[in-house]
Amino acid sequence: MQEKLRIVVVGATGGSGRATVERLLAQGHSVTAFSRSADRLIGLSEQLTTIKGDVMNTDEVDRAVAGQDVIVVTLGISENVLRVRFVGAAHTPDNVRSAGTRNVIAAMKKHAVRRLVVQTSYGVGETRSLLGFVERLFFSLVLKPQMEDTEVQEQEVRKSGVEWVIAQPVHLTDEHTGHAPYVSVVGQTRFRKVARTAVASFLAQAAIVPDYLGRSVAISG
């Protein structure tokens, strides 16, 4: 019988975050949704606790992490990518991924929480050299600041000393699918897009099983 865990999803109201919350609840876990807009999820389940907080606030992060078994991080900037690139994000700090993850790791060490699952992006770190020409151009021209912050985020995870898993999905879609994603620890992909619900199924699995600890995992459709 699968052990029921206490799991926090940081960035719980984004596409991947909410899908992960729903997947973990369906599996019977006790889930805490941490987000600036976590109140959107109130009433979703009796097994769900919502904490409306800012990942850049260390006290609020500390309160969310205390007493948990696993932390899942799905941070990002959910604004128009062109606006973010050329004007800057209106509502989210540019370094939300790295600084937010750093705050989570600090709280985990304080409260002896061991497992961390972090969603980053395909094309960062170990998979950077596997991008095609068009993808490299898009990353350089449009996503450069966000990818640079994601690079720092991955470095924070790797040096954290906790039990970590890095999930690197390719281009995310809002398609609803029951299919499991294709996963690879050597950066292989099939289709260069993947549904957020499929990514959520991997994040939920990685939170439970030890198979991917200390690995960067490419996730594709």
Z-matrix of the N, CA and C atoms (Angstrom, degrees):
N
C 1 1.470
C 2 1.526 1 109.34
N 3 1.313 2 117.45 1 134.50
C 4 1.451 3 122.45 2 -177.14
C 5 1.517 4 111.22 3 -69.44
N 6 1.339 5 116.16 4 132.26
C 7 1.451 6 121.55 5 177.87
C 8 1.525 7 110.14 6 -66.51
N 9 1.321 8 116.13 7 137.37
C 10 1.454 9 120.89 8 177.61
C 11 1.531 10 108.50 9 -91.26
N 12 1.312 11 116.41 10 127.25
C 13 1.450 12 121.88 11 -173.61
C 14 1.519 13 112.55 12 -115.54
N 15 1.326 14 114.98 13 164.22
C 16 1.463 15 122.53 14 173.34
C 17 1.528 16 106.59 15 -101.06
N 18 1.303 17 116.33 16 115.14
C 19 1.465 18 121.05 17 -171.12
C 20 1.528 19 110.41 18 -128.71
N 21 1.327 20 116.03 19 131.36
C 22 1.456 21 121.90 20 174.79
C 23 1.520 22 109.30 21 -100.42
N 24 1.312 23 117.40 22 134.09
C 25 1.463 24 121.99 23 171.64
C 26 1.528 25 106.65 24 -109.24
N 27 1.331 26 115.73 25 114.86
C 28 1.463 27 122.41 26 -179.28
C 29 1.527 28 108.27 27 -94.69
N 30 1.323 29 116.55 28 122.07
C 31 1.457 30 120.61 29 -170.34
C 32 1.516 31 109.42 30 89.60
N 33 1.331 32 115.35 31 39.75
C 34 1.462 33 121.78 32 -166.56
C 35 1.509 34 115.67 33 -74.32
N 36 1.328 35 118.68 34 -11.86
C 37 1.464 36 118.98 35 -177.46
C 38 1.524 37 113.07 36 -104.89
N 39 1.331 38 117.53 37 0.28
C 40 1.453 39 119.94 38 171.23
C 41 1.520 40 109.66 39 -73.55
N 42 1.326 41 116.72 40 174.31
C 43 1.467 42 119.96 41 -176.17
C 44 1.516 43 113.30 42 -58.08
N 45 1.310 44 117.38 43 -54.17
C 46 1.464 45 121.14 44 -179.75
C 47 1.519 46 111.11 45 -69.38
N 48 1.339 47 116.66 46 -37.23
C 49 1.450 48 120.39 47 -178.78
C 50 1.513 49 112.67 48 -62.74
N 51 1.325 50 116.00 49 -48.85
C 52 1.462 51 118.77 50 -179.30
C 53 1.540 52 110.86 51 -64.83
N 54 1.324 53 116.74 52 -41.23
C 55 1.461 54 119.62 53 178.70
C 56 1.527 55 111.04 54 -61.61
N 57 1.334 56 116.78 55 -35.16
C 58 1.460 57 120.72 56 178.33
C 59 1.518 58 111.02 57 -70.23
N 60 1.325 59 116.64 58 -41.70
C 61 1.467 60 120.38 59 175.10
C 62 1.522 61 110.56 60 -55.72
N 63 1.322 62 116.45 61 -47.47
C 64 1.463 63 120.72 62 -177.45
C 65 1.527 64 111.01 63 -65.59
N 66 1.330 65 117.20 64 -39.27
C 67 1.466 66 120.15 65 179.61
C 68 1.534 67 110.90 66 -65.67
N 69 1.320 68 117.25 67 -44.35
C 70 1.467 69 121.02 68 -179.71
C 71 1.533 70 111.31 69 -65.34
N 72 1.325 71 116.84 70 -39.28
C 73 1.465 72 119.96 71 176.95
C 74 1.519 73 111.03 72 -63.56
N 75 1.324 74 116.53 73 -40.30
C 76 1.471 75 121.00 74 178.99
C 77 1.521 76 111.17 75 -63.05
N 78 1.334 77 116.26 76 -26.83
C 79 1.457 78 120.99 77 178.82
C 80 1.530 79 112.51 78 -85.44
N 81 1.330 80 116.22 79 -4.10
C 82 1.452 81 120.23 80 174.94
C 83 1.513 82 115.98 81 93.50
N 84 1.322 83 117.42 82 10.06
C 85 1.460 84 119.98 83 -179.22
C 86 1.524 85 111.42 84 -81.37
N 87 1.314 86 115.57 85 159.89
C 88 1.455 87 121.82 86 173.96
C 89 1.518 88 107.62 87 -89.51
N 90 1.322 89 117.25 88 114.70
C 91 1.462 90 121.90 89 -169.40
C 92 1.528 91 110.80 90 -114.57
N 93 1.330 92 114.69 91 136.82
C 94 1.462 93 121.10 92 171.85
C 95 1.521 94 108.13 93 -112.58
N 96 1.313 95 116.70 94 123.46
C 97 1.464 96 122.21 95 178.27
C 98 1.517 97 108.46 96 -97.18
N 99 1.333 98 116.24 97 118.22
C 100 1.467 99 121.61 98 -179.48
C 101 1.518 100 108.98 99 -113.00
N 102 1.332 101 115.81 100 121.71
C 103 1.462 102 120.75 101 -177.25
C 104 1.518 103 108.48 102 -170.18
N 105 1.332 104 116.37 103 157.12
C 106 1.461 105 119.92 104 175.33
C 107 1.523 106 111.30 105 -65.22
N 108 1.329 107 116.76 106 -20.76
C 109 1.470 108 120.52 107 179.78
C 110 1.527 109 110.87 108 -122.63
N 111 1.326 110 116.05 109 35.75
C 112 1.475 111 121.03 110 -176.88
C 113 1.514 112 112.93 111 -61.55
N 114 1.336 113 117.42 112 -22.55
C 115 1.458 114 120.08 113 -179.69
C 116 1.519 115 112.59 114 -63.16
N 117 1.338 116 117.04 115 -15.81
C 118 1.474 117 119.82 116 176.11
C 119 1.528 118 111.55 117 -64.17
N 120 1.335 119 116.58 118 -21.36
C 121 1.461 120 120.78 119 -174.89
C 122 1.518 121 113.17 120 -99.37
N 123 1.310 122 117.36 121 0.75
C 124 1.470 123 120.66 122 -179.79
C 125 1.526 124 109.64 123 -58.57
N 126 1.328 125 115.76 124 132.66
C 127 1.453 126 121.36 125 178.85
C 128 1.515 127 114.65 126 90.60
N 129 1.332 128 116.96 127 -1.79
C 130 1.461 129 120.14 128 -178.49
C 131 1.526 130 111.83 129 -65.77
N 132 1.333 131 116.86 130 -35.53
C 133 1.459 132 121.18 131 -179.43
C 134 1.520 133 109.65 132 -164.45
N 135 1.333 134 116.10 133 151.92
C 136 1.461 135 120.31 134 174.98
C 137 1.528 136 111.01 135 -69.90
N 138 1.319 137 116.88 136 -19.11
C 139 1.462 138 121.59 137 179.96
C 140 1.532 139 112.01 138 -88.60
N 141 1.324 140 116.62 139 3.94
C 142 1.460 141 120.83 140 -176.95
C 143 1.520 142 111.44 141 -106.77
N 144 1.342 143 115.02 142 130.68
C 145 1.456 144 122.77 143 170.66
C 146 1.523 145 107.73 144 -109.35
N 147 1.306 146 117.65 145 133.58
C 148 1.463 147 120.50 146 178.55
C 149 1.531 148 109.65 147 -110.19
N 150 1.324 149 115.78 148 135.01
C 151 1.457 150 121.76 149 174.94
C 152 1.510 151 108.06 150 -125.62
N 153 1.317 152 115.77 151 115.30
C 154 1.457 153 120.88 152 177.70
C 155 1.523 154 107.68 153 -84.94
N 156 1.328 155 115.77 154 105.89
C 157 1.446 156 119.51 155 -175.32
C 158 1.516 157 111.89 156 -154.11
N 159 1.325 158 114.69 157 168.79
C 160 1.458 159 122.88 158 -177.50
C 161 1.525 160 108.81 159 -110.09
N 162 1.319 161 117.24 160 124.96
C 163 1.459 162 121.08 161 -177.49
C 164 1.529 163 111.62 162 -64.83
N 165 1.317 164 117.62 163 -16.88
C 166 1.458 165 120.78 164 177.46
C 167 1.527 166 111.96 165 -82.36
N 168 1.323 167 117.24 166 -8.15
C 169 1.456 168 122.87 167 178.86
C 170 1.523 169 108.85 168 -97.77
N 171 1.324 170 116.92 169 110.88
C 172 1.467 171 120.30 170 -173.23
C 173 1.524 172 112.56 171 -64.60
N 174 1.317 173 117.96 172 -34.40
C 175 1.461 174 120.31 173 179.62
C 176 1.523 175 111.60 174 -66.64
N 177 1.328 176 116.05 175 -40.42
C 178 1.466 177 119.74 176 179.83
C 179 1.528 178 111.05 177 -69.72
N 180 1.320 179 116.90 178 -38.20
C 181 1.467 180 120.68 179 176.29
C 182 1.523 181 109.85 180 -64.37
N 183 1.318 182 116.69 181 -43.72
C 184 1.458 183 121.98 182 179.66
C 185 1.527 184 110.91 183 -56.99
N 186 1.313 185 116.18 184 -42.89
C 187 1.469 186 120.98 185 -179.50
C 188 1.523 187 111.28 186 -64.89
N 189 1.327 188 117.09 187 -36.14
C 190 1.466 189 120.61 188 -179.10
C 191 1.527 190 112.47 189 -73.31
N 192 1.321 191 116.23 190 -35.12
C 193 1.476 192 120.93 191 -173.84
C 194 1.530 193 112.52 192 -80.91
N 195 1.324 194 117.49 193 -30.39
C 196 1.464 195 121.26 194 -176.65
C 197 1.528 196 111.86 195 -55.98
N 198 1.326 197 115.80 196 128.94
C 199 1.460 198 121.20 197 175.49
C 200 1.509 199 115.84 198 81.83
N 201 1.329 200 117.69 199 10.00
C 202 1.464 201 121.06 200 -177.82
C 203 1.536 202 111.44 201 -97.73
N 204 1.326 203 115.62 202 165.72
C 205 1.462 204 121.77 203 177.22
C 206 1.521 205 112.43 204 -101.49
N 207 1.334 206 116.50 205 -36.85
C 208 1.465 207 122.06 206 -174.48
C 209 1.528 208 108.58 207 -142.23
N 210 1.343 209 115.94 208 144.29
C 211 1.459 210 121.35 209 173.84
C 212 1.527 211 108.41 210 -118.50
N 213 1.321 212 116.79 211 129.79
C 214 1.465 213 122.74 212 174.43
C 215 1.523 214 107.66 213 -113.21
N 216 1.330 215 117.27 214 125.42
C 217 1.465 216 121.96 215 -177.41
C 218 1.523 217 109.86 216 -110.67
N 219 1.318 218 116.63 217 122.34
C 220 1.470 219 121.95 218 178.04
C 221 1.531 220 109.04 219 -129.74
N 222 1.311 221 116.11 220 52.53
C 223 1.459 222 121.40 221 -176.68
C 224 1.525 223 112.03 222 -78.30
N 225 1.317 224 115.43 223 150.82
C 226 1.457 225 120.25 224 176.62
C 227 1.517 226 110.44 225 -178.66
N 228 1.323 227 115.63 226 -179.76
C 229 1.463 228 122.01 227 178.68
C 230 1.525 229 107.96 228 -112.86
N 231 1.322 230 116.09 229 111.01
C 232 1.471 231 120.77 230 -174.66
C 233 1.523 232 110.97 231 -94.78
N 234 1.330 233 116.32 232 50.81
C 235 1.455 234 121.60 233 176.68
C 236 1.523 235 108.60 234 -122.00
N 237 1.307 236 116.42 235 167.32
C 238 1.462 237 121.15 236 179.73
C 239 1.523 238 110.50 237 -54.64
N 240 1.349 239 116.02 238 127.16
C 241 1.466 240 119.80 239 -172.84
C 242 1.531 241 112.51 240 -65.04
N 243 1.327 242 117.96 241 -32.52
C 244 1.461 243 120.14 242 179.11
C 245 1.527 244 111.10 243 -70.29
N 246 1.326 245 115.78 244 -40.03
C 247 1.462 246 119.19 245 176.27
C 248 1.520 247 110.56 246 -62.14
N 249 1.320 248 115.79 247 -45.89
C 250 1.464 249 120.15 248 -179.30
C 251 1.515 250 110.66 249 -60.88
N 252 1.340 251 116.65 250 -40.02
C 253 1.471 252 120.50 251 -176.56
C 254 1.524 253 112.05 252 -68.87
N 255 1.312 254 117.01 253 -43.00
C 256 1.453 255 119.31 254 -170.49
C 257 1.528 256 115.02 255 -104.73
N 258 1.325 257 117.39 256 -16.81
C 259 1.463 258 120.84 257 179.47
C 260 1.526 259 111.23 258 -118.97
N 261 1.332 260 115.02 259 -32.56
C 262 1.461 261 120.60 260 -175.17
C 263 1.514 262 110.68 261 105.78
N 264 1.308 263 115.80 262 154.97
C 265 1.465 264 120.36 263 179.97
C 266 1.521 265 110.26 264 -69.55
N 267 1.315 266 115.38 265 140.58
C 268 1.465 267 120.16 266 -177.94
C 269 1.518 268 112.33 267 -83.69
N 270 1.316 269 118.02 268 -31.04
C 271 1.458 270 120.63 269 -170.45
C 272 1.524 271 114.45 270 -123.92
N 273 1.315 272 118.03 271 -6.42
C 274 1.462 273 120.98 272 -174.59
C 275 1.523 274 110.10 273 -132.47
N 276 1.334 275 118.19 274 135.10
C 277 1.465 276 119.87 275 177.89
C 278 1.522 277 111.49 276 -61.22
N 279 1.319 278 116.60 277 144.29
C 280 1.464 279 120.81 278 -178.93
C 281 1.523 280 112.36 279 -61.22
N 282 1.323 281 117.49 280 -27.90
C 283 1.468 282 121.02 281 -177.49
C 284 1.523 283 112.09 282 -102.41
N 285 1.312 284 116.95 283 28.17
C 286 1.461 285 120.48 284 -175.42
C 287 1.528 286 112.33 285 -60.14
N 288 1.327 287 117.61 286 -35.46
C 289 1.458 288 119.82 287 -178.33
C 290 1.532 289 111.29 288 -66.80
N 291 1.326 290 116.24 289 -52.38
C 292 1.461 291 119.51 290 -175.85
C 293 1.523 292 111.99 291 -72.18
N 294 1.329 293 117.31 292 -49.56
C 295 1.460 294 120.18 293 -177.66
C 296 1.526 295 111.29 294 -66.86
N 297 1.349 296 116.38 295 -40.35
C 298 1.457 297 119.80 296 178.21
C 299 1.516 298 112.17 297 -63.43
N 300 1.324 299 116.45 298 -43.52
C 301 1.465 300 120.43 299 179.07
C 302 1.525 301 110.71 300 -66.70
N 303 1.325 302 116.64 301 -37.22
C 304 1.473 303 120.45 302 176.30
C 305 1.530 304 110.72 303 -60.56
N 306 1.321 305 117.49 304 -41.31
C 307 1.463 306 121.04 305 178.26
C 308 1.523 307 111.37 306 -65.92
N 309 1.326 308 116.30 307 -39.20
C 310 1.467 309 120.75 308 177.58
C 311 1.525 310 110.36 309 -62.28
N 312 1.318 311 117.28 310 -46.02
C 313 1.466 312 121.48 311 -178.87
C 314 1.529 313 110.79 312 -62.02
N 315 1.320 314 116.71 313 -42.19
C 316 1.467 315 120.09 314 178.74
C 317 1.530 316 110.77 315 -60.65
N 318 1.330 317 116.69 316 -42.73
C 319 1.468 318 120.62 317 179.03
C 320 1.525 319 110.86 318 -67.49
N 321 1.326 320 117.24 319 -37.12
C 322 1.468 321 120.54 320 177.88
C 323 1.521 322 110.89 321 -61.52
N 324 1.311 323 116.85 322 -43.35
C 325 1.468 324 120.36 323 179.73
C 326 1.527 325 110.63 324 -65.58
N 327 1.314 326 116.85 325 -39.54
C 328 1.459 327 120.74 326 179.48
C 329 1.516 328 111.55 327 -62.17
N 330 1.336 329 116.54 328 -39.31
C 331 1.462 330 120.86 329 -174.64
C 332 1.531 331 113.35 330 -104.74
N 333 1.341 332 116.69 331 11.49
C 334 1.469 333 121.97 332 175.82
C 335 1.535 334 112.61 333 58.17
N 336 1.321 335 116.49 334 40.74
C 337 1.463 336 122.02 335 173.55
C 338 1.524 337 106.74 336 -91.50
N 339 1.321 338 117.84 337 127.98
C 340 1.453 339 120.34 338 -168.00
C 341 1.518 340 115.78 339 -96.07
N 342 1.338 341 119.01 340 -37.49
C 343 1.464 342 118.55 341 -170.06
C 344 1.526 343 113.02 342 -102.90
N 345 1.340 344 114.54 343 134.38
C 346 1.456 345 122.72 344 -178.90
C 347 1.526 346 109.42 345 -131.90
N 348 1.329 347 116.33 346 126.66
C 349 1.465 348 122.24 347 175.68
C 350 1.521 349 107.19 348 -117.88
N 351 1.329 350 116.77 349 123.14
C 352 1.463 351 120.97 350 -174.38
C 353 1.523 352 110.61 351 -124.62
N 354 1.315 353 116.51 352 126.16
C 355 1.461 354 121.49 353 173.05
C 356 1.515 355 108.91 354 -86.58
N 357 1.344 356 116.80 355 123.20
C 358 1.461 357 121.19 356 175.01
C 359 1.522 358 108.35 357 -116.28
N 360 1.322 359 118.16 358 -118.86
C 361 1.457 360 120.40 359 -178.98
C 362 1.520 361 110.54 360 -157.06
N 363 1.308 362 116.08 361 141.20
C 364 1.466 363 120.43 362 171.88
C 365 1.528 364 108.42 363 -62.31
N 366 1.315 365 115.80 364 137.59
C 367 1.456 366 120.01 365 -177.78
C 368 1.513 367 113.21 366 101.54
N 369 1.340 368 115.67 367 3.40
C 370 1.459 369 121.92 368 177.42
C 371 1.527 370 108.09 369 -113.36
N 372 1.312 371 116.51 370 147.33
C 373 1.459 372 119.71 371 175.66
C 374 1.511 373 113.02 372 60.67
N 375 1.320 374 117.29 373 -121.55
C 376 1.457 375 123.09 374 -173.42
C 377 1.529 376 113.67 375 -63.54
N 378 1.319 377 117.79 376 -23.33
C 379 1.471 378 120.25 377 -177.43
C 380 1.528 379 112.54 378 -102.67
N 381 1.314 380 117.76 379 5.99
C 382 1.466 381 120.70 380 -178.40
C 383 1.528 382 111.43 381 -57.58
N 384 1.328 383 116.68 382 -42.81
C 385 1.468 384 121.14 383 -176.05
C 386 1.523 385 112.78 384 -73.62
N 387 1.335 386 117.71 385 -7.65
C 388 1.467 387 121.61 386 -176.75
C 389 1.527 388 112.96 387 -95.05
N 390 1.322 389 117.02 388 -1.06
C 391 1.467 390 120.15 389 178.13
C 392 1.526 391 110.54 390 -71.52
N 393 1.345 392 115.81 391 145.44
C 394 1.451 393 120.89 392 173.71
C 395 1.517 394 110.54 393 -79.12
N 396 1.331 395 116.49 394 174.27
C 397 1.462 396 121.06 395 -176.25
C 398 1.524 397 111.98 396 -61.00
N 399 1.327 398 117.10 397 -46.42
C 400 1.467 399 120.79 398 -178.18
C 401 1.533 400 110.26 399 -63.86
N 402 1.326 401 116.44 400 -41.38
C 403 1.462 402 119.90 401 178.77
C 404 1.531 403 111.16 402 -64.36
N 405 1.306 404 116.88 403 -41.64
C 406 1.463 405 120.64 404 178.17
C 407 1.530 406 110.48 405 -60.92
N 408 1.320 407 116.13 406 -41.61
C 409 1.466 408 121.11 407 -179.54
C 410 1.523 409 110.26 408 -64.74
N 411 1.324 410 116.18 409 -43.92
C 412 1.469 411 120.79 410 179.55
C 413 1.521 412 110.84 411 -63.38
N 414 1.328 413 116.18 412 -43.51
C 415 1.461 414 120.10 413 178.78
C 416 1.523 415 110.32 414 -61.46
N 417 1.334 416 116.00 415 -42.68
C 418 1.458 417 120.73 416 -175.86
C 419 1.525 418 112.24 417 -70.22
N 420 1.323 419 116.78 418 -43.09
C 421 1.456 420 120.73 419 -174.31
C 422 1.528 421 113.36 420 -83.89
N 423 1.331 422 117.01 421 -36.00
C 424 1.463 423 120.19 422 -171.16
C 425 1.536 424 112.87 423 -110.91
N 426 1.314 425 117.07 424 -43.57
C 427 1.465 426 119.95 425 -171.30
C 428 1.528 427 114.54 426 -103.65
N 429 1.311 428 117.38 427 8.20
C 430 1.463 429 120.38 428 -171.57
C 431 1.532 430 114.45 429 -50.66
N 432 1.338 431 120.76 430 -53.47
C 433 1.471 432 119.51 431 -178.95
C 434 1.525 433 113.07 432 -60.29
N 435 1.341 434 116.33 433 -39.97
C 436 1.459 435 119.46 434 -179.23
C 437 1.528 436 111.28 435 -68.76
N 438 1.327 437 116.85 436 -38.12
C 439 1.452 438 119.53 437 179.01
C 440 1.529 439 111.61 438 -70.37
N 441 1.322 440 116.36 439 -34.91
C 442 1.465 441 119.38 440 176.95
C 443 1.527 442 110.34 441 -64.13
N 444 1.330 443 116.52 442 -39.97
C 445 1.462 444 119.19 443 177.90
C 446 1.524 445 110.83 444 -68.23
N 447 1.327 446 116.66 445 -35.47
C 448 1.464 447 120.28 446 178.40
C 449 1.526 448 110.75 447 -67.16
N 450 1.325 449 117.59 448 -35.87
C 451 1.468 450 121.22 449 174.69
C 452 1.533 451 110.03 450 -58.86
N 453 1.323 452 116.53 451 -45.16
C 454 1.464 453 120.61 452 178.86
C 455 1.527 454 110.08 453 -64.94
N 456 1.334 455 116.15 454 -40.20
C 457 1.463 456 121.05 455 177.87
C 458 1.534 457 110.77 456 -56.73
N 459 1.323 458 116.67 457 -47.21
C 460 1.466 459 119.55 458 179.90
C 461 1.523 460 111.37 459 -62.89
N 462 1.311 461 117.13 460 -38.48
C 463 1.464 462 120.25 461 177.84
C 464 1.519 463 110.86 462 -62.45
N 465 1.324 464 116.83 463 -39.62
C 466 1.462 465 120.89 464 177.89
C 467 1.528 466 110.44 465 -61.69
N 468 1.319 467 116.25 466 -41.23
C 469 1.459 468 120.77 467 -179.59
C 470 1.524 469 110.79 468 -66.10
N 471 1.318 470 116.67 469 -46.53
C 472 1.470 471 121.04 470 -175.36
C 473 1.525 472 113.31 471 -64.38
N 474 1.315 473 116.85 472 -32.20
C 475 1.463 474 119.70 473 -178.77
C 476 1.533 475 112.78 474 -95.81
N 477 1.336 476 116.51 475 6.56
C 478 1.463 477 121.05 476 -171.43
C 479 1.523 478 114.32 477 -68.80
N 480 1.332 479 117.12 478 -31.56
C 481 1.453 480 120.05 479 -175.85
C 482 1.513 481 114.16 480 84.91
N 483 1.339 482 117.85 481 -0.47
C 484 1.463 483 120.85 482 176.18
C 485 1.531 484 109.10 483 -94.54
N 486 1.309 485 116.98 484 174.27
C 487 1.467 486 121.70 485 175.34
C 488 1.526 487 107.71 486 -81.04
N 489 1.325 488 116.97 487 108.53
C 490 1.457 489 119.32 488 -171.76
C 491 1.528 490 113.19 489 -119.56
N 492 1.325 491 113.66 490 155.85
C 493 1.464 492 123.32 491 170.27
C 494 1.519 493 106.66 492 -135.40
N 495 1.333 494 116.86 493 131.77
C 496 1.461 495 121.63 494 174.93
C 497 1.524 496 108.33 495 -108.41
N 498 1.319 497 116.13 496 123.71
C 499 1.468 498 121.90 497 178.50
C 500 1.523 499 108.76 498 -104.61
N 501 1.324 500 117.18 499 124.54
C 502 1.464 501 122.42 500 -177.15
C 503 1.531 502 110.67 501 -117.35
N 504 1.318 503 117.64 502 85.38
C 505 1.464 504 118.96 503 177.73
C 506 1.526 505 111.77 504 -75.63
N 507 1.330 506 115.30 505 150.89
C 508 1.462 507 121.57 506 171.63
C 509 1.532 508 107.51 507 -77.45
N 510 1.326 509 117.94 508 -161.04
C 511 1.462 510 121.77 509 -176.13
C 512 1.530 511 111.15 510 -55.61
N 513 1.334 512 116.25 511 125.43
C 514 1.462 513 121.89 512 -175.32
C 515 1.523 514 111.93 513 -87.13
N 516 1.332 515 115.85 514 141.43
C 517 1.462 516 121.54 515 176.52
C 518 1.525 517 109.43 516 -126.80
N 519 1.322 518 115.74 517 163.80
C 520 1.461 519 121.35 518 178.77
C 521 1.527 520 112.27 519 -95.71
N 522 1.305 521 116.19 520 13.04
C 523 1.464 522 120.38 521 177.99
C 524 1.524 523 109.71 522 -60.71
N 525 1.319 524 116.48 523 139.07
C 526 1.459 525 120.68 524 176.10
C 527 1.526 526 108.27 525 -96.38
N 528 1.314 527 115.17 526 118.12
C 529 1.453 528 119.52 527 -177.24
C 530 1.517 529 110.58 528 -139.87
N 531 1.318 530 115.57 529 146.95
C 532 1.458 531 120.33 530 175.87
C 533 1.512 532 112.24 531 -93.98
N 534 1.348 533 115.74 532 1.25
C 535 1.456 534 119.53 533 -177.44
C 536 1.527 535 111.40 534 -77.55
N 537 1.325 536 115.31 535 141.34
C 538 1.459 537 120.05 536 174.02
C 539 1.526 538 108.68 537 -73.87
N 540 1.326 539 118.75 538 149.27
C 541 1.459 540 120.00 539 179.34
C 542 1.524 541 111.31 540 -76.55
N 543 1.322 542 115.14 541 166.04
C 544 1.464 543 121.05 542 170.69
C 545 1.521 544 106.63 543 -88.89
N 546 1.327 545 117.02 544 125.61
C 547 1.463 546 120.54 545 -177.70
C 548 1.524 547 109.92 546 -120.32
N 549 1.329 548 115.54 547 147.12
C 550 1.460 549 120.88 548 -178.54
C 551 1.520 550 109.72 549 -148.93
N 552 1.330 551 116.44 550 134.64
C 553 1.461 552 120.79 551 177.61
C 554 1.525 553 111.43 552 -91.45
N 555 1.335 554 116.52 553 2.76
C 556 1.472 555 120.42 554 177.36
C 557 1.524 556 111.38 555 -118.76
N 558 1.336 557 116.54 556 15.68
C 559 1.459 558 120.30 557 173.23
C 560 1.512 559 116.06 558 85.41
N 561 1.320 560 118.81 559 6.79
C 562 1.460 561 120.00 560 179.37
C 563 1.530 562 110.57 561 -73.05
N 564 1.325 563 116.19 562 147.23
C 565 1.461 564 121.50 563 176.33
C 566 1.525 565 109.38 564 -134.29
N 567 1.316 566 115.88 565 161.43
C 568 1.467 567 121.33 566 171.82
C 569 1.524 568 107.58 567 -105.70
N 570 1.335 569 117.84 568 -86.20
C 571 1.457 570 120.25 569 175.39
C 572 1.521 571 108.92 570 -88.88
N 573 1.343 572 116.24 571 146.49
C 574 1.458 573 119.51 572 -176.50
C 575 1.527 574 111.93 573 -87.85
N 576 1.321 575 116.86 574 30.38
C 577 1.451 576 121.73 575 170.97
C 578 1.525 577 107.59 576 -148.53
N 579 1.326 578 114.87 577 155.23
C 580 1.461 579 119.71 578 -177.65
C 581 1.526 580 108.52 579 -153.59
N 582 1.322 581 115.63 580 142.11
C 583 1.469 582 121.11 581 -179.39
C 584 1.526 583 110.24 582 -72.65
N 585 1.319 584 115.71 583 142.46
C 586 1.460 585 120.28 584 177.00
C 587 1.522 586 111.85 585 -58.96
N 588 1.324 587 116.94 586 -34.16
C 589 1.468 588 119.33 587 177.75
C 590 1.517 589 111.30 588 -64.78
N 591 1.336 590 117.26 589 -34.67
C 592 1.464 591 120.65 590 177.66
C 593 1.524 592 110.47 591 -70.18
N 594 1.329 593 116.32 592 -40.20
C 595 1.463 594 120.13 593 176.03
C 596 1.524 595 109.98 594 -61.14
N 597 1.319 596 116.09 595 -41.86
C 598 1.464 597 120.70 596 179.43
C 599 1.523 598 111.63 597 -59.84
N 600 1.315 599 117.01 598 -35.96
C 601 1.462 600 119.21 599 179.34
C 602 1.523 601 110.79 600 -64.50
N 603 1.348 602 116.49 601 -35.52
C 604 1.463 603 118.88 602 176.64
C 605 1.524 604 111.21 603 -71.47
N 606 1.335 605 117.43 604 -44.74
C 607 1.457 606 120.22 605 -179.51
C 608 1.529 607 110.89 606 -58.83
N 609 1.319 608 116.45 607 -41.29
C 610 1.464 609 120.37 608 178.40
C 611 1.525 610 111.16 609 -65.19
N 612 1.325 611 116.62 610 -39.37
C 613 1.460 612 120.45 611 178.24
C 614 1.532 613 110.87 612 -66.28
N 615 1.325 614 116.41 613 -45.35
C 616 1.461 615 120.77 614 -178.38
C 617 1.522 616 112.05 615 -63.74
N 618 1.328 617 116.54 616 -26.01
C 619 1.456 618 120.23 617 177.62
C 620 1.521 619 112.32 618 -70.55
N 621 1.318 620 116.23 619 -19.55
C 622 1.466 621 121.23 620 -172.60
C 623 1.524 622 112.95 621 -106.79
N 624 1.323 623 116.47 622 -48.47
C 625 1.461 624 120.62 623 -172.10
C 626 1.533 625 111.00 624 -94.15
N 627 1.347 626 117.80 625 157.69
C 628 1.472 627 120.73 626 -178.51
C 629 1.527 628 113.95 627 -90.73
N 630 1.321 629 117.95 628 1.72
C 631 1.462 630 121.95 629 -169.27
C 632 1.525 631 114.55 630 -57.61
N 633 1.335 632 117.57 631 -32.28
C 634 1.467 633 120.29 632 -171.07
C 635 1.529 634 113.35 633 -111.71
N 636 1.311 635 117.91 634 13.38
C 637 1.455 636 120.18 635 -177.14
C 638 1.525 637 111.19 636 -60.80
N 639 1.327 638 115.65 637 132.46
C 640 1.457 639 120.78 638 179.70
C 641 1.512 640 114.09 639 74.18
N 642 1.337 641 117.13 640 17.58
C 643 1.454 642 121.31 641 -178.00
C 644 1.526 643 111.24 642 -122.26
N 645 1.333 644 114.24 643 150.98
C 646 1.455 645 121.94 644 170.34
C 647 1.520 646 106.60 645 -100.62
N 648 1.324 647 117.17 646 125.18
C 649 1.457 648 121.73 647 -170.87
C 650 1.527 649 110.57 648 -118.54
N 651 1.337 650 116.95 649 119.52
C 652 1.455 651 122.01 650 175.03
C 653 1.527 652 108.97 651 -77.53
N 654 1.328 653 116.94 652 135.84
C 655 1.464 654 121.73 653 -177.52
C 656 1.520 655 108.79 654 -126.30
N 657 1.328 656 115.45 655 122.68
C 658 1.465 657 120.39 656 -179.29
C 659 1.518 658 110.06 657 -138.21
N 660 1.330 659 115.83 658 173.21
C 661 1.462 660 120.54 659 -179.27
C 662 1.512 661 111.24 660 -79.43
